[in-house]
Amino acid sequence: MRIALHTRVREDRIEAYEAAHREVPAELTAAIRAAGVTSWSIWRSGCELFHLVECEDYARLLAELEHLPVNIAWQARMAELLDVVHDYSQAGAAAGLPVVWQL
């Protein structure tokens, strides 16, 4: 399945956000892949961030990562940089952007 998400980086933290993503912990990327993600891309337009996640089951992905210590630490780091964060709770499973058009 494909899930599109929207988050927002704080205007004064763009460089720090991009720097952090050049050093995503290997333990976290391994956990994301183990939870069924085959691809995760993030695009930035100004402060707006758009994610495209390709995974087996987005709700399962959230459940597997929500209480994982490496993800909790990463989310704490991201919380310092973002105005709109990625919701890793079960409520976040419905956070995907609706498809308006597709070719």
PyMOL commands that set and color helices and strands:
alter all, ss='L'
color gray80, all
select helices_A, chain A and resi 11-21+26-34+58-66+69-79+90-94
alter helices_A, ss='H'
color red, helices_A
select strands_A, chain A and resi 2-9+37-45+48-55+82-84
alter strands_A, ss='S'
color yellow, strands_A
deselect
rebuild
show_as cartoon
